[in-house]
C-alpha cells in the first residue's frame, strides 16, 4: 500500500530532510527538526505524490488517503492530548502548501482550522481569553472564506470596517469579545448569503476543504506562470502540511518571529532576526507594528529603542540561540527560521537554507571552513560564480528610489549614472571636461571604442548579450545595458524617445548593467570592496581547478586588470582593436585603398612600428605568460570612414578622390558581413597583411625577451579557418615572417601557431586541421552564430520569444548550447586530439566566462578558458567547481563500476 | 629489376591499353593497336615511372635505363632491318611525350631524329630524293635546336628567310637539295655560335638529348599551370615514346591525316576526317594547304572540289576504313586517329577516344546501343550530364565573331542578346514593347522578379553561383552571368563602366551563361533541338535510377516546365515568391505594418484567397504528384518599399505616416539578414502568418481533390528549424489549420509535415527533430553558407582565390562540399533514420541539380533530389549514373568480401 501521509512531531517522524521531493521543503524540514529534538508542533504531511495522483486522475484522491489522514490526525490528538472538534480541549490546525522549491506567495495557507461555534468556547477556556478566541474564529472564517470558498476578502473587510465605524472604533485591538462575536455572526451570514449554504461547521469538512484548496492552488494561473518563469515542472506537485496550531498572540508571554542564523547581508556571525510580542505570523508581515530585534547587538546596530528578545525574554532567547547553533551544525549552512512562543514555550515552525547577498555568501563560506563546519570544496561549491560580479562592480543602493523607464539586457554588470551623449566624440569631449557620461547608441561599432572608454556606462537599443557594445563593455568592466528595444535612440536629433518620454542630450540617466534597468535621473550607487575572504576563496579555487584561466585583452589597461584578477595569460588579443586608434586608422585606410600589392606593403610598413609597440607593452605586462594574438579578423569595411564628414576628411588627407572613396566603400559593403570577406580570408587574399602582423609580433617578442630576460610566449592565431589548406597557407606566412625576423635579429623565441575553431566546418574537419595546428581556440561566439544560423546583432527581435517558449533554455550567446554548439566543440576536440594528442585546446568566446559553459569545458577536458578581464575571478571559481563536480562524478562512476 | 621500357610493334608488344598510367595514353594505345595487328611503326615507351624517378632523384635516370633503351632500340632495328646511325639504311625516330591524360600543345616532340651528315645520305638514297632528305635534316636541326637545345626558333627562320630573299625564292617547295644543304650548314653554324659547341652528330647523343627534353618539359611553367587548372597531379609524370619514323612526304604516293570514326559534331555514323597528300603531320596543322576530306560523302557535305581519299587512294582508303571499324569494335567508342601513308603503305600513329559535342555524344551513345556495341548502362555513363544543358538552351554560334569585354560566373546556361536595362520596371516596359532586354543589376532581389521574367538574360556584377539572380534565372531557364566583378553597374546614371568602356541603357550586349562571357553587340545564337535520342536516353535513365527527381518551382509556368522535363513532383515551392506580385505586395506590407495581432490577421485574410488560388493552380498542374510547400522564409524587410518613391507611394496607399514607414524599415533592417529574423522564426513570433499559409494550402488541396478527383499530396515544410521545439510548435499550427479546414469543408486530404535541414544545429540534432518530422529536405544552399560561414552574396570577393589555391576544389555553392556540408547531411540522415526509419529524405538546394552532388546523395541513400526545372533532365541522368556506379561498387565490395 502506498504511504500518502507522513507524520511528524516528537513522538513519530516518518520523514527527514532527504525527502524533499516527496514531502516538499517545509514538510521534510519539519520532520527533520522534530527528529533532532527541536520543539515542533506535531502534524503530518500529505505527499506531493497525492497532488500528482490528483491531477492524473481527474481530481480524485487516492482511495487510501482518507484513512491515512484520519490516522495521522489521531496521532496528533494523542500526542497533544487534545481532540479535533472538541468543545473542551479543541485541537486547531494550520494547513499549508509546501512544494519541492519555495514559491513565495504563490500558494495558499489556512490558519486556526477546527474552530466553530462550539470549539471556540474550548479555545476561550484554554487561553483564558474569550476575546482572543473569537478574534481567532473570525480570522479563520475570513481566511477560509477567501482561500477555500472563493469569496472576496473585501466583503469581510467591509463588515469589519462598518462595525468599527458604527462603534467609533479605530483599531482592531479595541474590539471586545462581544464585538468579535457580532462580526463572526455577520461573517457567517455573508457566507450563507453568497454560497446558499452555511459556513462548514464540521472540522473534518473544514480540513478536507482546505486540503483541496491547497492542491487546487497548484494550478491557479499565477502559480502556473511562476513555474514557467522559474522552470519548475508541473509534475513536481505540492505537498500539504497539516500542523497543530500554536499561538504567538495569546498574551504578553507569547511572541512570533523570523530569523537568520547569520546576517544575510554581510555574513557576520551573529543572530539576526525580528520578533513581535503577542502576535501571529501575519502581523509581522503586515507591517502595522514595528518588529523588534532579536538581540541586543542587533538592536544597537539598528539604533532602535525597542527592547530585544534577548532582553525581554532572556530564557526563551537562550533556548532559541541554542537551537540556532544546533541547526547550523546540523544543516551546515545558514538557516532562515520561523518560530512562535506560546505562553513561554518555544515552537519551531520552519527552517530552510537562508538566502544571502554575494558578500555574505563569501564571508559565510570562508568562516564556516575556519569553524570546521564545512570543507573548502563545499565552500567553493556554495558560491554562485556569477554573484562575484556584485563584488567587482558598483551596485545601486537598494535604499535609493528609482524611476525605471525601460529594461534592456543586462549586458555588462555594474551601475552608473551620467549625462546622455549620442556620439563617441561627444563622450570624449564631455569626459575630458570631467563629466560622467552614458554613451547612448542604436548599436556601437569599433569606431566608438574611444567614446566607450570615455563613458561611465553604455546604453544601446539594439544587439544582444554578445553584441559589440556588450562584449567591449564587459572587457572594459563598464556597465552596459544593451538591446533596450523599446527605446528609440535617435542620434540625429539627439533624442531618446519612449512613448511620451523624451530624453535629451545632457539629461541624466542611470543604468544597471546587472538587471538591465534604465532609470531617469541619478540613483546612488555603492562602491565594491574586496575583502580578504575573496582572496582566500580564490586561493582555494586555484588549488582545485584543472583548467587554466586566461583573459581576452588587447590594451595595456585590460592586460593589467587581467593579471590583477589572476589571469594566467591572454587567450585572445584582437589585433584589429589596435587599428582603430585615431592615429593609425589613416594608415589602415590607405592600406585598404592601395590598388597594388606594392602600395599595400608600403602602407603596412607604416603600421608596423605601432603594432610592434603594442605587442611589446603586452609582452612586458604579461611577462612569462602566454599571449594568443589573433591576426586581423573583421571585414575591411569596418575600418573605412562612413559619414560624409569622415569621407571628406579622409579623401583630403589621403589625396584620393571622394568618388573613389565612395566607390571602394560600396565595393566593400557586404550583405552578410559576418559571413563575408574577413578572418583568414583576408590573409589568403592579402598575405602581406598577416606578414606585417607576424613581423610585429616576432620583433616585439625578441625585443622584450632580450630587454627583460623574460620568457616571451607568443601564440599566433589564424581566425575563421574552415579548411586545412587555409591554415597551412597562413602558417607558412607566419613561419616565414618568424624566420626572417629571427635571422635579422640574430635571436629567436619559441612560438606556436594555431587557429580559432569558429565555423562548423572547422569543427567537423578538425582532424585535418589539427595536423597543421599547435592549438585550437574555440571561438564560440561565431560558432554559435553559424551553427544556429543566428546573427547575434539581429537576434534581439526573436530570441526573447525563444527563451520564453523554451526553444532554447538560455540565451545561447550567454551559455553554450550544449546539444548543438557543444556537440561540435566535442567533435572537434576528439578529432583534433585523435591526430595531435598534445594539441592545446581552449575557448575564447564570451562563453569562456559563463559558469555553465565552463562546466561543459571541464567535462570535455579543454585546457583553458579565456574571458573578459572582469570575469576572470568568476571563471576561476567556476572552473574549480567544475573540477570538483567532475571528480565527484568520477568517484560515483567508479563506485557504480565496482558495484556492478 | 624494374622494367622501365616497353616495346611495341608487330613483333613484340610489352604493353596494352590498360596500362595508361604507366605508359601514357599514346604509348598504351600504340601497343594495343600493334597487338590488334594494326600497322604501327615499331618503337618503345619509356614509362612515367622514369619521370617520377627522375624528379625524385635530383634529375637522375634509373641506372638500368640506358641498357633497356639500347635493347629496345636494337629490337626496332631488327624488326625493320634498319640501323640507327647507319649511312646506308638509317633508322630515324620520333620522340614524343605522352602523359596519362592528353595535355594538348603543352609538351614537346622531336621528329626525324637520327639524321646527321652521314645518315642523310642513306635517307636520300632510300627515298630516292636528295631534296627530301636534306629538307628533313634541316627540319630536324631546327626542331631539335628549339626543343632540346633551347635556341630561339626565330633565328632559324631568319636564316631561311634570308636565303629565300637572296635567292628570290618565295616558297619552300622551290628550294633545291643544294639550297637545303647550304641552309643546313648555316643552321649548324648558328648552333655552334650560340652554344659554343657543334650540333650533336651522334644519333645516340641526339636521342638522350630528346628524351631529357621531354622529361624536362613536364616542369616548364605552361605545363605546371595547365596541370593546376586541370587538376592533374604532378606525380603522374609523362612517358616518352620513341618510334620509327614513317614519312607522309616522300612523294605523291604518301599522305598523312587525322580522322574520327564518326562525326564528332553530329554523331552521324560516317568516316569523318582529313588528309593531305605528300605531307608531314605538321603541315596539316600549319594550315598552309587545305586538307581534303577522307570520304566522298564528306567532300559532298562540305561542297569541296578537292578529291577525297576514297577517290584518290581507294585501296589505302578501304584498308583505313576497315581499321576504323576494327578500332570502334575493339574500343567500343568513337576513336580520334592519326595515320600516315608512306609510299602506299598505311601506318597508324595514334588512336584515342574522340571528343564530341553533347548532341553527338547523345546520338553516338544511343546508336552504339542499337548496334550492339555497348550496353544501355554504358551509354548512360558516357554522357556528361552537364552537357545536356547545351541541348536545352540556345548557344552562341561558334562561327560568329565576338567582342568579349568581361567574364563573370556562368550562372545559368544559354546565350542571349538584348538591350541593356537597369531596372525591372524598365525591363518590363521594353519587353512589352517587343524588345529583347538584358537586365543589368549590381545584384537582384525578389522585387526584380517581374523584370527578370521580362528579360531575355540577366547580368549582375555581384553575387555567386547561388546568388538570387543565379538561382532565379536557372529556375526560369534564362541565361545569367553573375558576379562580373570588374563591371561597375551604375543604375543611377544608367551606365556600365569597365575602364574606358561605357555601356549605356539601350546598347546591345550578349551574354553567354554557359561560359560567363559578356560581349558587346549582338552575337548570333543557335536554337536547341531535342532529338528522339534524348527521349530514349532519358527512358533508360529513369529505368535505372533509384532516387526520385523533383523540381523547385512556384509559378504555373515553372511547374509545367518541370512536368514536361519529367519531374516527379515539386520538392520546393517557395511561397514568398507569390508575395512579391505587385497586386499582393500592398497586403503583405500592411500585414508587416500591423501593430496588433488582430490587424495582422485582417491583412493576412486579404492575402488568403490569392495564395489559395496559387496552390490550386499548382495542384492541378502536378495532378497526382507531391508538392512540398515551404512556408514563408525571407526576412520581412525584403517585402518593404526601399526607394523614396516606393515609400511615399506605400505610405499614401496604406495611410501610414512616411516617418512611420521609415522607422519600421529601420527596425527591420538587419546586420546579417541571412542569420536574422526569418524562416520559422517568423512563424514562432507571428504564428498567424503560417496559419494563413497552411489554410491556403489545405483549402486548395481539398478544392482541387474534389474538383478533379486527383489525389492531392501537400507536404508542408517548415524552414530554418534549428531545434526540435520549433518544429513541434509550427507543426501544431499546421495541424490546427488542417483540422479546421477539413472540418469546414467536410472533406480531407492526406498530408505530411516536415522541415528543411539547413542549419548545422538541425543536422546535429536531427534525431530529436526527426521525432516531429515526416520528411527532411536538405537546404544545402543555406547549410553551405552556415557550415562554411560564407555568404553566397559576398563570396565573389574571395572565392575565386579559394578555388585557385585549391582550398576548395570546386565552388561549394555549385558542388556540395562533401567533407564539411556532406558530413553534416550524412550525420543528419543517420540520426534522422535512427529514430524514424520511414522518414523521407531529399535535397532541394542548388546542389540538387549538380551531378557530383547527386552522386553523393545516392551514396548516402536519399530518396529524392529537387532542382530547377531546366536541370531536371540533368538530374535524371546523373541519378541513373550514380545508381549504376553504386551498384557496381556494391558488386565489387561483394566480390572483395567473397574473396576475403
HADDOCK unambig.tbl for C-alpha pairs under 7 A between the chains (distance, minus, plus):
assign (segid A and resid 670 and name CA) (segid B and resid 794 and name CA) 5.92 0.50 0.50
assign (segid A and resid 671 and name CA) (segid B and resid 672 and name CA) 6.71 0.50 0.50
assign (segid A and resid 671 and name CA) (segid B and resid 793 and name CA) 6.50 0.50 0.50
assign (segid A and resid 671 and name CA) (segid B and resid 794 and name CA) 6.56 0.50 0.50
assign (segid A and resid 672 and name CA) (segid B and resid 671 and name CA) 6.71 0.50 0.50
assign (segid A and resid 672 and name CA) (segid B and resid 672 and name CA) 4.38 0.50 0.50
assign (segid A and resid 672 and name CA) (segid B and resid 673 and name CA) 6.58 0.50 0.50
assign (segid A and resid 672 and name CA) (segid B and resid 674 and name CA) 6.60 0.50 0.50
assign (segid A and resid 672 and name CA) (segid B and resid 791 and name CA) 6.13 0.50 0.50
assign (segid A and resid 673 and name CA) (segid B and resid 672 and name CA) 6.58 0.50 0.50
assign (segid A and resid 674 and name CA) (segid B and resid 672 and name CA) 6.61 0.50 0.50
assign (segid A and resid 675 and name CA) (segid B and resid 789 and name CA) 5.02 0.50 0.50
assign (segid A and resid 675 and name CA) (segid B and resid 790 and name CA) 4.53 0.50 0.50
assign (segid A and resid 675 and name CA) (segid B and resid 791 and name CA) 4.86 0.50 0.50
assign (segid A and resid 676 and name CA) (segid B and resid 790 and name CA) 5.94 0.50 0.50
assign (segid A and resid 676 and name CA) (segid B and resid 791 and name CA) 5.72 0.50 0.50
assign (segid A and resid 676 and name CA) (segid B and resid 794 and name CA) 5.54 0.50 0.50
assign (segid A and resid 676 and name CA) (segid B and resid 795 and name CA) 6.37 0.50 0.50
assign (segid A and resid 677 and name CA) (segid B and resid 795 and name CA) 6.99 0.50 0.50
assign (segid A and resid 677 and name CA) (segid B and resid 797 and name CA) 6.81 0.50 0.50
assign (segid A and resid 677 and name CA) (segid B and resid 798 and name CA) 6.61 0.50 0.50
assign (segid A and resid 681 and name CA) (segid B and resid 798 and name CA) 6.81 0.50 0.50
assign (segid A and resid 685 and name CA) (segid B and resid 798 and name CA) 6.77 0.50 0.50
assign (segid A and resid 685 and name CA) (segid B and resid 801 and name CA) 6.79 0.50 0.50
assign (segid A and resid 722 and name CA) (segid B and resid 788 and name CA) 6.20 0.50 0.50
assign (segid A and resid 723 and name CA) (segid B and resid 807 and name CA) 6.73 0.50 0.50
assign (segid A and resid 725 and name CA) (segid B and resid 807 and name CA) 5.41 0.50 0.50
assign (segid A and resid 726 and name CA) (segid B and resid 807 and name CA) 6.47 0.50 0.50
assign (segid A and resid 759 and name CA) (segid B and resid 787 and name CA) 6.33 0.50 0.50
assign (segid A and resid 759 and name CA) (segid B and resid 788 and name CA) 6.24 0.50 0.50
assign (segid A and resid 759 and name CA) (segid B and resid 789 and name CA) 6.03 0.50 0.50
assign (segid A and resid 760 and name CA) (segid B and resid 760 and name CA) 6.94 0.50 0.50
assign (segid A and resid 760 and name CA) (segid B and resid 787 and name CA) 4.87 0.50 0.50
assign (segid A and resid 760 and name CA) (segid B and resid 788 and name CA) 6.72 0.50 0.50
assign (segid A and resid 761 and name CA) (segid B and resid 787 and name CA) 5.28 0.50 0.50
assign (segid A and resid 761 and name CA) (segid B and resid 788 and name CA) 5.59 0.50 0.50
assign (segid A and resid 761 and name CA) (segid B and resid 820 and name CA) 5.07 0.50 0.50
assign (segid A and resid 764 and name CA) (segid B and resid 820 and name CA) 6.26 0.50 0.50
assign (segid A and resid 765 and name CA) (segid B and resid 820 and name CA) 6.80 0.50 0.50
assign (segid A and resid 786 and name CA) (segid B and resid 786 and name CA) 4.91 0.50 0.50
assign (segid A and resid 786 and name CA) (segid B and resid 787 and name CA) 6.61 0.50 0.50
assign (segid A and resid 786 and name CA) (segid B and resid 789 and name CA) 6.16 0.50 0.50
assign (segid A and resid 787 and name CA) (segid B and resid 759 and name CA) 6.33 0.50 0.50
assign (segid A and resid 787 and name CA) (segid B and resid 760 and name CA) 4.90 0.50 0.50
assign (segid A and resid 787 and name CA) (segid B and resid 761 and name CA) 5.31 0.50 0.50
assign (segid A and resid 787 and name CA) (segid B and resid 786 and name CA) 6.60 0.50 0.50
assign (segid A and resid 788 and name CA) (segid B and resid 722 and name CA) 6.20 0.50 0.50
assign (segid A and resid 788 and name CA) (segid B and resid 759 and name CA) 6.24 0.50 0.50
assign (segid A and resid 788 and name CA) (segid B and resid 760 and name CA) 6.73 0.50 0.50
assign (segid A and resid 788 and name CA) (segid B and resid 761 and name CA) 5.61 0.50 0.50
assign (segid A and resid 789 and name CA) (segid B and resid 675 and name CA) 5.01 0.50 0.50
assign (segid A and resid 789 and name CA) (segid B and resid 759 and name CA) 6.05 0.50 0.50
assign (segid A and resid 789 and name CA) (segid B and resid 786 and name CA) 6.16 0.50 0.50
assign (segid A and resid 790 and name CA) (segid B and resid 675 and name CA) 4.49 0.50 0.50
assign (segid A and resid 790 and name CA) (segid B and resid 676 and name CA) 5.92 0.50 0.50
assign (segid A and resid 791 and name CA) (segid B and resid 672 and name CA) 6.12 0.50 0.50
assign (segid A and resid 791 and name CA) (segid B and resid 675 and name CA) 4.83 0.50 0.50
assign (segid A and resid 791 and name CA) (segid B and resid 676 and name CA) 5.71 0.50 0.50
assign (segid A and resid 793 and name CA) (segid B and resid 671 and name CA) 6.49 0.50 0.50
assign (segid A and resid 794 and name CA) (segid B and resid 670 and name CA) 5.90 0.50 0.50
assign (segid A and resid 794 and name CA) (segid B and resid 671 and name CA) 6.54 0.50 0.50
assign (segid A and resid 794 and name CA) (segid B and resid 676 and name CA) 5.55 0.50 0.50
assign (segid A and resid 795 and name CA) (segid B and resid 676 and name CA) 6.36 0.50 0.50
assign (segid A and resid 795 and name CA) (segid B and resid 677 and name CA) 6.99 0.50 0.50
assign (segid A and resid 797 and name CA) (segid B and resid 677 and name CA) 6.81 0.50 0.50
assign (segid A and resid 798 and name CA) (segid B and resid 677 and name CA) 6.60 0.50 0.50
assign (segid A and resid 798 and name CA) (segid B and resid 681 and name CA) 6.82 0.50 0.50
assign (segid A and resid 798 and name CA) (segid B and resid 685 and name CA) 6.77 0.50 0.50
assign (segid A and resid 801 and name CA) (segid B and resid 685 and name CA) 6.76 0.50 0.50
assign (segid A and resid 807 and name CA) (segid B and resid 723 and name CA) 6.75 0.50 0.50
assign (segid A and resid 807 and name CA) (segid B and resid 725 and name CA) 5.41 0.50 0.50
assign (segid A and resid 807 and name CA) (segid B and resid 726 and name CA) 6.46 0.50 0.50
assign (segid A and resid 820 and name CA) (segid B and resid 761 and name CA) 5.07 0.50 0.50
assign (segid A and resid 820 and name CA) (segid B and resid 764 and name CA) 6.27 0.50 0.50
assign (segid A and resid 820 and name CA) (segid B and resid 765 and name CA) 6.78 0.50 0.50
